[in-house]
Amino acid sequence: METKKSGPIGRPRGFASDEALERAMLVFWEHGYEGASLSRLTSAMGISATSMYAAFGNKQELFRKALARYDEGPSAYLAQALQEPTALGVATAILEGNIRTTTLPAHPTGCLGVQGALAASESGREIRDLLVRWRNDSYSCIRERFQQAIDEGDLPARTDPGLLARYLTTMAFGIAVQAASGVDRKELQDTAHAALRNWPPTY
């Protein structure tokens, strides 16, 4: 009699790593790194702790993979926005994309990269530092795009690209915090429009 082959030990039949990672991302997004307990993660992913470690490594590695998935999915608007032909188009697309992502129906509010580990214990410090780098990378990409806009004459030559990028990322991260606090999409959109009404801002 032929014996049916099963998957790796501890991994349930029909295990789909992409779906499990998506669920883990949502747990981290809603509860933050430290609030996402192992039992909460494995329950949402539909797998055992053994399967989780076998497929994704430890909790820190799982978070890293979840953040990468967030970059490729909900946060993909940033890379797309940087391709806009004008600096105003870039800024508008970033804020609009941020608002869409932080207020998605049936998803956690706010931003995984902003509130995932703003404060962390010693065990979560590595993740907190990871998210600091993540936010700084976003800032650097926007600063470089604004420098390009200056070089092309799209922004005034006197513009400080670093300060302008900081202005925009502060707005975007602030929107994420407001969304997590329950501010609705319409009010956030009105706020973004007000922030861009006089572009570029003078300072």
N, C-alpha and C positions, 0 to 999 in steps of 0.2 A: 504493500500500500504506500502510495506516494505521500510524503510529508510536506505540508505547505511551509514555505519559507517565510519567516517573519522579518521585520526590520531590525535595526540595532536594538540591543537589550535596553529595556526601559522606555523605548519610543513607541507610542501607540500606533496601531495600523491606521493608515490614512493621514499620518502626521504631515502637515504642510508648513514648512518653515517660514514661508513668506507671510502666510496668514497669522501664524503665531507671533512673528515679529511685529506685524501691524498691530496686533492686540497689545503687545508689550509696550509699543510706542504710545498707544492711547492711555495705558495705565500710568506711565511715566509723565505724560502730558497732563493728566488730571491730578495726580497726587505728588508729583515731584520725585526726585531720586530717592530720598529717604522715606517718603510716605508710601512708596511702592514696595510693600513687603514681599518677601519671597512667596508667601502663600497667596497673596493677591495677584502677583504676576502669573504664577503657575495655574491658578484657577482661571484667569482670563485667557491664558494661552491654551488651556485644555491639555496640559501635559504635566508630567511629574517633574519634581526637582532634578531627578537624575537625567531625564530627557533634556531639560533646560541646560544643564551644565554640559551635556554631551554635544548639544547642537550649537550653543551660543557662548559657552565659557561661563565665567562668573557674572555676578550682577553688574559689575562695572563694564565688562565687555558687552553685556546685553544692552546696557544703556548707550554705549558708543554706537552699536549697530542700530539701535532705535533712533538715535540722533541723526545718523547718516540717512536712514529711511525718511525721517522728517525733512531733511534737506532735499531729498529727491522728490518728495511728495508735497505736503502742505507748504513748505518753505521754498519751493522751486520758483516762486514768483520773483525772487530777488535776482537770480541769474537772468531771467527773461527781461526784467525791468532794465537791467544794465545795457541791454541791446537797443533800447529806445534811442531814436536819433537826436534828441535834445535833452539837456540837463533837466528842464522842466518836465519833460516826458518821463525821464528816469524817476524823478522825485514823486510824481503823481502815481506812477505804476507801483512804486515801492509802498507808498501809503495805502493805496487801494488794495494791493495784494495783502498787505499786513492786516487790514480790516477784514477782508474776506476770510483769511486764515484764522484769525483770532475769534471770529464769530460764526464759524461753520455750524450749521444745524447738526444736531446729533453728535457733536464732537466736543471735547473739552474747550472751554474758553481760554483766552490768553495764548501765550507762546511757550512752547516747551523750552526753547533756548533762553528765555528770559527768567521764567520762574521755576525752572527745573531744579535749581540748587542755589538760590540767592544766599541762603544761609545754610551751613552744613556743619555737622560734627566732624571730628577728626577723620572718621572713616569715609566721610563723603567729600573731603577736601579736594581730592583728585578730580572728582566730577565737577565740583564748583569751579576749579581752575580750568577744566576743559571748556565749560560754558563761557567763562571769561574770554578765552581764546576764540571761541566760536563767535561771540559778539564783536570782538575786535577785528576778526577776519572780515565780517560784514562791513564794518566801518572802513577798513582799508580798501576793500573793493570799490566802495562808493567814492571814497576820496580819489582813487586813481581814475575813476570815470569822470569825476568833476575836473580833475586836472586835464584830462583829454578835452573836455568841453572848453576849458580856458584856452588851450593850445589851438583849438579849432575856431576860436572866436565866438563860440556859442554863449560863453559867460564872460563878463567884463574881466579885463586883465588884472584888475586890482583884487579880484575875488581870492579869498583864502580857501582852497579846496578842503583842507582839513577841518576848518571851522564850519564850513557849509555841510560837510559830511556829518560832523558831530551834531549839528542842528537837526539834520534829517533823522539820524539814528536815534537821537533823544526823543524826537516826536514819535517815531515808530515804536520804540520800546515803551514809551509812555502810553501809547494807544493800546499796546498789549496788556499792560497793567490795568488800564481802565476797562478793557473788555473782560478781563478776569474778575473785575469788581462788579460786573453786571451792566455796564453802560451799553446801550443798544447800538446796533450798526448805524442807524440813521444819525444819531448824535455824534458818533465817531467820524462819520463821513463829513458832517458839517464842520467838525474840528479840523480835519485834514484840509478841507477847502479853505478855511480861514488861515491856516498856517501857510498855504501856498498862494494866497491872494496877492501878495507883493513879493514876486520872485524875480531875482534872488533877494533874500533879505539884506538889508543894509546893516553894517556893524563897523 
